[in-house]
Amino acid sequence: MAAPRALTVAAALVAAEGLLLVGLGAFQVIRGFGNGIDDLARAEFGGVLSLGCGLVVLVLARTLVVNRAATKSPVIVIQLLCVPVGAAMIQNGLYAYGIPLLVVAVAVIAALAATGLHRPSDNDPGT
């Protein structure tokens, strides 16, 4: 059985977040070896941490596609953690980062909520 459309949208948004984290982590690791870095260990640790978290988020996106109900909770927690981060970015004038972060977090939560509202009825074929 194919995943509902809202679940597919949520998985695509979560996968985009994961790819962004992996890309940011790789950029930070590579940049850490350049000039002008005050604390090499902190830069490298941040890059490796971003890479690791991005890979975890990508795995969660993949399991959302396979429609595993247990994956929804960690994804919702991640999105709920993004809300105050996005709000803080907006308060600090970083609108280009904060607004997309908030929009994606709310969209993922709404999509996952929509999948929870869809219950197959007894009359649906294939159930």
Helices and strands as residue ranges (DSSP letters): H 5-32, H 40-65, G 69-71, H 72-91, H 95-117
